Amino acid sequence: MEAEIKENLKYTKDHEWVEVVGDIVTIGITDYAQSSIGDLVYVELPEVGGSFDQGADLVIVESCKAASDVYAPISGEVVEVNNAVVESPGTVNTAPYADGWLVKVKAADVSQIDTLMNAAEYKEHAAE
């Protein structure tokens, strides 16, 4: 099965996806990442109001196989978390780009988005 990669999103080398609306950035893990990790059994989200630098540990996801860190693709302040994935971690597996989003961050520097990959670049990266 080939992983789904959405054209309208930006991506990181660590398999996070980013959707930008103004200065609010929604972050999740890619279809490739969720299938590599396996069925999630636990998600630990940051506190709303917490600030993170680009590259910092933002979220922890655990499957029966392993625990993985989800890194902040950009610097900013957490403005919303998806508590539904704490209650039902499998949502990240079944709908990584929809109901399985993890956090929304108010970007400290929107220009950091330019350092992320577009869909074509990410597709190439994921194939390596």
N, CA, C and O of each residue as an XYZ file, in Angstrom:
512
protein
N       0.841     -1.200      0.000
C       0.000      0.000      0.000
C       0.875      1.247      0.000
O       1.787      1.375      0.817
N       0.597      2.151     -0.905
C       1.349      3.392     -0.959
C       0.719      4.403     -0.003
O      -0.503      4.533      0.072
N       1.582      5.118      0.728
C       1.098      6.103      1.688
C       0.452      7.283      0.956
O       0.910      7.703     -0.106
N      -0.617      7.800      1.549
C      -1.290      8.975      1.005
C      -0.477     10.214      1.346
O      -0.055     10.396      2.488
N      -0.260     11.063      0.350
C       0.434     12.337      0.546
C      -0.457     13.420     -0.048
O      -0.757     13.395     -1.241
N      -0.874     14.359      0.771
C      -1.795     15.412      0.325
C      -1.001     16.571     -0.290
O       0.005     17.022      0.259
N      -1.481     17.032     -1.434
C      -0.789     18.089     -2.188
C      -0.784     19.446     -1.469
O       0.159     20.222     -1.623
N      -1.821     19.735     -0.692
C      -1.968     21.069     -0.103
C      -1.217     21.256      1.213
O      -1.315     22.319      1.826
N      -0.472     20.246      1.660
C       0.218     20.323      2.949
C       1.714     20.490      2.766
O       2.248     20.288      1.675
N       2.392     20.866      3.860
C       3.852     20.886      3.914
C       4.275     19.722      4.798
O       3.486     19.229      5.604
N       5.527     19.283      4.646
C       6.001     18.088      5.340
C       7.399     18.287      5.912
O       8.170     19.115      5.427
N       7.718     17.500      6.968
C       9.060     17.508      7.544
C       9.760     16.194      7.223
O       9.128     15.213      6.832
N      11.076     16.198      7.397
C      11.863     14.974      7.205
C      11.470     13.901      8.226
O      11.688     12.711      7.996
N      10.887     14.329      9.361
C      10.488     13.402     10.427
C       9.045     12.925     10.266
O       8.488     12.314     11.178
N       8.442     13.201      9.114
C       7.114     12.682      8.748
C       5.960     13.340      9.509
O       4.958     12.696      9.820
N       6.120     14.636      9.804
C       4.976     15.418     10.275
C       4.391     16.158      9.075
O       5.108     16.504      8.137
N       3.080     16.398      9.115
C       2.452     17.248      8.105
C       1.997     18.540      8.760
O       1.745     18.595      9.964
N       1.899     19.573      7.942
C       1.556     20.908      8.414
C       0.546     21.515      7.451
O       0.740     21.495      6.235
N      -0.527     22.050      8.005
C      -1.497     22.811      7.209
C      -1.500     24.232      7.754
O      -1.682     24.443      8.953
N      -1.299     25.194      6.882
C      -1.172     26.590      7.290
C      -2.425     27.360      6.907
O      -2.830     27.366      5.744
N      -3.043     28.018      7.903
C      -4.163     28.920      7.652
C      -3.844     30.204      8.417
O      -3.993     30.264      9.638
N      -3.404     31.228      7.686
C      -2.946     32.463      8.333
C      -1.699     32.162      9.134
O      -0.717     31.655      8.593
N      -1.730     32.475     10.442
C      -0.575     32.145     11.284
C      -0.861     30.950     12.204
O      -0.109     30.680     13.140
N      -1.966     30.237     11.918
C      -2.297     29.026     12.681
C      -1.889     27.805     11.850
O      -2.256     27.667     10.683
N      -1.123     26.933     12.491
C      -0.571     25.768     11.819
C      -1.110     24.510     12.504
O      -0.895     24.305     13.698
N      -1.815     23.669     11.734
C      -2.286     22.382     12.246
C      -1.210     21.353     11.930
O      -0.675     21.314     10.822
N      -0.896     20.507     12.935
C       0.204     19.543     12.825
C      -0.317     18.140     13.104
O      -1.134     17.931     14.001
N       0.166     17.192     12.327
C      -0.145     15.785     12.549
C       1.001     14.937     12.028
O       2.018     15.463     11.576
N       0.831     13.620     12.094
C       1.827     12.737     11.492
C       1.267     12.198     10.182
O       0.057     12.027     10.032
N       2.156     11.935      9.249
C       1.738     11.515      7.910
C       1.209     10.083      7.905
O       1.396      9.320      8.853
N       0.555      9.757      6.825
C       0.071      8.394      6.606
C       1.254      7.425      6.629
O       1.152      6.330      7.182
N       2.367      7.826      6.034
C       3.588      7.010      6.041
C       4.041      6.736      7.481
O       4.371      5.604      7.834
N       4.050      7.792      8.305
C       4.496      7.653      9.702
C       3.580      6.725     10.490
O       4.060      5.841     11.199
N       2.258      6.916     10.375
C       1.340      6.096     11.175
C       1.437      4.634     10.762
O       1.316      3.745     11.605
N       1.657      4.371      9.459
C       1.746      2.966      9.043
C       3.070      2.346      9.483
O       3.134      1.146      9.747
N       4.124      3.154      9.562
C       5.427      2.662     10.032
C       5.410      2.360     11.534
O       5.992      1.374     11.987
N       4.735      3.222     12.291
C       4.686      3.067     13.751
C       3.783      1.902     14.144
O       4.081      1.179     15.095
N       2.690      1.718     13.422
C       1.718      0.688     13.762
C       0.549      1.270     14.527
O       0.448      2.486     14.688
N      -0.331      0.410     14.998
C      -1.553      0.850     15.681
C      -1.218      1.592     16.963
O      -0.604      1.037     17.874
N      -1.628      2.848     17.024
C      -1.330      3.664     18.201
C      -2.207      3.252     19.376
O      -3.394      2.965     19.223
N      -1.586      3.233     20.553
C      -2.298      2.890     21.781
C      -2.268      4.048     22.787
O      -2.988      4.029     23.786
N      -1.422      5.064     22.514
C      -1.266      6.166     23.470
C      -0.781      7.406     22.726
O       0.097      7.324     21.867
N      -1.365      8.559     23.068
C      -0.920      9.854     22.544
C      -0.816     10.815     23.717
O      -1.758     10.959     24.496
N       0.335     11.473     23.842
C       0.526     12.498     24.885
C       0.706     13.842     24.200
O       1.666     14.057     23.460
N      -0.241     14.747     24.462
C      -0.244     16.069     23.840
C       0.319     17.116     24.790
O       0.280     16.931     26.006
N       0.844     18.217     24.249
C       1.347     19.299     25.103
C       0.186     20.101     25.697
O      -0.969     19.927     25.307
N       0.506     20.964     26.625
C      -0.492     21.860     27.218
C      -0.779     23.022     26.269
O       0.127     23.521     25.602
N      -2.039     23.451     26.209
C      -2.378     24.671     25.482
C      -1.659     25.821     26.181
O      -1.647     25.899     27.409
N      -1.066     26.705     25.398
C      -0.316     27.826     25.951
C       1.184     27.573     26.008
O       1.968     28.504     26.195
N       1.586     26.312     25.847
C       3.008     25.987     25.846
C       3.672     26.476     24.569
O       3.072     26.435     23.495
N       4.916     26.941     24.688
C       5.665     27.397     23.522
C       6.754     26.393     23.183
O       7.348     25.778     24.068
N       7.007     26.235     21.894
C       7.994     25.277     21.422
C       8.846     25.903     20.340
O       8.362     26.702     19.539
N      10.119     25.536     20.318
C      10.999     25.946     19.234
C      10.927     24.909     18.126
O      10.625     23.743     18.380
N      11.204     25.329     16.902
C      11.246     24.405     15.773
C      12.210     23.266     16.099
O      13.347     23.505     16.505
N      11.753     22.035     15.920
C      12.586     20.871     16.178
C      12.453     20.278     17.572
O      12.984     19.200     17.835
N      11.752     20.965     18.469
C      11.579     20.465     19.844
C      10.553     19.337     19.879
O       9.694     19.248     19.001
N      10.641     18.471     20.898
C       9.638     17.426     21.100
C       8.302     18.100     21.392
O       8.208     18.951     22.276
N       7.268     17.713     20.644
C       5.959     18.349     20.782
C       4.913     17.370     21.308
O       4.136     17.704     22.203
N       4.895     16.153     20.745
C       3.894     15.137     21.063
C       4.609     13.800     21.169
O       5.630     13.588     20.513
N       4.081     12.894     21.991
C       4.590     11.521     22.037
C       3.468     10.607     21.571
O       2.335     10.706     22.043
N       3.793      9.719     20.640
C       2.836      8.701     20.191
C       3.458      7.341     20.458
O       4.653      7.136     20.244
N       2.626      6.406     20.933
C       3.123      5.061     21.225
C       2.235      4.025     20.557
O       1.009      4.138     20.538
N       2.899      3.008     20.006
C       2.194      1.839     19.483
C       2.673      0.648     20.297
O       3.487      0.797     21.209
N       2.178     -0.511     19.972
C       2.665     -1.719     20.643
C       4.143     -1.943     20.326
O       4.866     -2.566     21.103
N       4.584     -1.426     19.172
C       5.957     -1.625     18.715
C       6.942     -0.637     19.330
O       8.048     -1.027     19.702
N       6.558      0.648     19.444
C       7.531      1.667     19.821
C       6.860      2.964     20.241
O       5.689      3.208     19.952
N       7.639      3.789     20.930
C       7.223      5.162     21.235
C       8.013      6.080     20.306
O       9.197      5.852     20.056
N       7.364      7.100     19.806
C       8.009      8.037     18.890
C       7.686      9.460     19.295
O       6.587      9.760     19.762
N       8.672     10.337     19.106
C       8.436     11.757     19.323
C       7.938     12.382     18.042
O       8.364     12.010     16.948
N       7.034     13.333     18.181
C       6.602     14.163     17.070
C       7.216     15.530     17.352
O       7.003     16.107     18.419
N       7.979     16.043     16.388
C       8.725     17.283     16.591
C       7.958     18.483     16.058
O       7.168     18.368     15.120
N       8.202     19.635     16.669
C       7.560     20.872     16.231
C       8.146     21.293     14.885
O       9.338     21.587     14.801
N       7.328     21.327     13.830
C       7.839     21.712     12.520
C       8.201     23.195     12.441
O       9.010     23.605     11.608
N       7.592     23.992     13.319
C       7.894     25.418     13.396
C       7.826     25.846     14.860
O       7.270     25.137     15.699
N       8.389     26.991     15.150
C       8.302     27.561     16.502
C       6.935     28.204     16.683
O       6.356     28.746     15.741
N       6.425     28.135     17.921
C       5.147     28.788     18.177
C       4.541     28.373     19.494
O       5.161     27.689     20.308
N       3.298     28.812     19.681
C       2.550     28.541     20.912
C       1.356     27.646     20.596
O       0.621     27.887     19.638
N       1.174     26.614     21.411
C       0.050     25.696     21.225
C      -1.250     26.426     21.566
O      -1.413     26.929     22.678
N      -2.174     26.479     20.601
C      -3.453     27.156     20.824
C      -4.618     26.171     20.929
O      -5.691     26.522     21.419
N      -4.399     24.933     20.465
C      -5.455     23.921     20.553
C      -4.821     22.539     20.459
O      -3.849     22.336     19.731
N      -5.387     21.585     21.211
C      -4.950     20.193     21.102
C      -6.166     19.332     20.771
O      -7.298     19.683     21.103
N      -5.920     18.213     20.120
C      -7.004     17.317     19.718
C      -7.155     16.225     20.781
O      -6.571     15.147     20.669
N      -7.951     16.525     21.815
C      -8.138     15.556     22.899
C      -8.800     14.263     22.438
O      -8.689     13.242     23.116
N      -9.486     14.288     21.295
C     -10.133     13.076     20.781
C      -9.110     11.983     20.506
O      -9.430     10.801     20.638
N      -7.873     12.353     20.121
C      -6.866     11.324     19.834
C      -6.264     10.744     21.113
O      -5.668      9.667     21.086
N      -6.417     11.449     22.226
C      -6.000     10.891     23.515
C      -6.975      9.777     23.904
O      -6.569      8.713     24.370
N      -8.274     10.046     23.702
C      -9.319      9.065     24.006
C      -9.292      7.883     23.035
O      -9.506      6.739     23.435
N      -9.027      8.167     21.756
C      -9.031      7.139     20.699
C      -7.787      7.295     19.825
O      -7.879      7.825     18.717
N      -6.620      6.840     20.306
C      -5.373      7.016     19.553
C      -5.421      6.431     18.144
O      -4.717      6.911     17.256
N      -6.239      5.403     17.926
C      -6.346      4.786     16.616
C      -6.850      5.720     15.538
O      -6.679      5.447     14.350
N      -7.476      6.830     15.938
C      -7.943      7.829     14.969
C      -6.768      8.353     14.145
O      -6.931      8.672     12.967
N      -5.589      8.442     14.754
C      -4.406      8.901     14.025
C      -4.073      7.909     12.911
O      -3.614      8.309     11.841
N      -4.303      6.618     13.156
C      -4.048      5.604     12.124
C      -5.085      5.655     11.008
O      -4.739      5.552      9.831
N      -6.349      5.814     11.373
C      -7.413      5.720     10.374
C      -7.637      7.017      9.606
O      -8.091      6.982      8.463
N      -7.327      8.165     10.215
C      -7.571      9.462      9.559
C      -6.456     10.453      9.908
O      -6.717     11.478     10.537
N      -5.202     10.152      9.500
C      -4.090     11.004      9.927
C      -4.193     12.454      9.466
O      -3.668     13.348     10.129
N      -4.869     12.705      8.327
C      -4.976     14.075      7.804
C      -6.304     14.749      8.147
O      -6.521     15.908      7.793
N      -7.184     14.036      8.830
C      -8.497     14.602      9.140
C      -8.689     14.631     10.657
O      -8.123     15.487     11.337
N      -9.480     13.704     11.186
C      -9.770     13.678     12.618
C      -8.545     13.342     13.461
O      -8.569     13.530     14.677
N      -7.477     12.849     12.843
C      -6.284     12.446     13.579
C      -5.223     13.519     13.729
O      -4.089     13.213     14.096
N      -5.568     14.783     13.451
C      -4.607     15.864     13.687
C      -4.237     15.905     15.160
O      -4.991     15.402     15.993
N      -3.097     16.491     15.505
C      -2.613     16.471     16.889
C      -2.723     17.814     17.599
O      -3.369     17.909     18.643
N      -2.100     18.853     17.047
C      -2.105     20.163     17.707
C      -2.226     21.285     16.679
O      -1.924     21.117     15.497
N      -2.681     22.439     17.178
C      -2.666     23.670     16.382
C      -1.758     24.651     17.111
O      -1.854     24.834     18.324
N      -0.877     25.275     16.339
C       0.140     26.166     16.887
C       0.018     27.526     16.210
O      -0.162     27.607     14.995
N       0.116     28.596     17.005
C       0.216     29.946     16.441
C       1.685     30.160     16.129
O       2.525     30.188     17.029
N       1.986     30.311     14.853
C       3.379     30.404     14.403
C       4.059     31.650     14.942
O       3.512     32.751     14.874
N       5.268     31.463     15.484
C       6.068     32.599     15.935
C       6.713     33.280     14.729
O       6.913     34.495     14.731
N       7.037     32.497     13.701
C       7.695     33.012     12.507
C       7.197     32.202     11.310
O       7.704     31.114     11.037
N       6.212     32.729     10.605
C       5.576     32.011      9.502
C       6.584     31.659      8.403
O       6.363     30.709      7.651
N       7.684     32.408      8.298
C       8.673     32.120      7.247
C       9.336     30.757      7.446
O       9.931     30.224      6.509
N       9.244     30.175      8.666
C       9.795     28.833      8.890
C       9.085     27.787      8.032
O       9.645     26.725      7.761
N       7.865     28.080      7.606
C       7.113     27.170      6.737
C       7.912     26.916      5.452
O       7.861     25.825      4.885
N       8.648     27.934      5.005
C       9.408     27.814      3.757
C      10.517     26.772      3.844
O      11.032     26.341      2.812
N      10.895     26.357      5.055
C      11.950     25.346      5.210
C      11.394     23.928      5.083
O      12.158     22.964      5.043
N      10.065     23.796      5.019
C       9.439     22.477      4.946
C       9.292     22.020      3.496
O       9.366     22.825      2.568
N       9.084     20.723      3.319
C       8.964     20.139      1.983
C       7.543     20.242      1.452
O       6.577     20.200      2.215
N       7.427     20.377      0.127
C       6.109     20.270     -0.496
C       5.815     18.789     -0.735
O       6.643     17.933     -0.422
N       4.659     18.489     -1.280
C       4.236     17.093     -1.438
C       5.199     16.297     -2.319
O       5.535     15.158     -1.995
N       5.643     16.885     -3.423
C       6.551     16.177     -4.334
C       7.883     15.866     -3.649
O       8.415     14.765     -3.788
N       8.417     16.841     -2.910
C       9.679     16.626     -2.191
C       9.516     15.562     -1.118
O      10.394     14.721     -0.929
N       8.378     15.601     -0.409
C       8.138     14.621      0.639
C       7.979     13.219      0.048
O       8.481     12.248      0.615
N       7.291     13.108     -1.077
C       7.097     11.812     -1.735
C       8.457     11.194     -2.055
O       8.666      9.996     -1.862
N       9.370     12.017     -2.541
C      10.726     11.559     -2.845
C      11.454     11.137     -1.567
O      12.117     10.100     -1.535
N      11.324     11.949     -0.515
C      11.955     11.665      0.776
C      11.429     10.344      1.371
O      12.209      9.523      1.852
N      10.124     10.153      1.332
C       9.514      8.957      1.918
C       9.905      7.697      1.148
O       9.915      6.605      1.715
N      10.222      7.838     -0.117
C      10.586      6.684     -0.940
C      12.019      6.198     -0.669
O      12.374      5.071     -1.017
N      12.829      7.053     -0.051
C      14.242      6.707      0.198
C      14.417      5.609      1.215
O      15.546      5.222      1.517
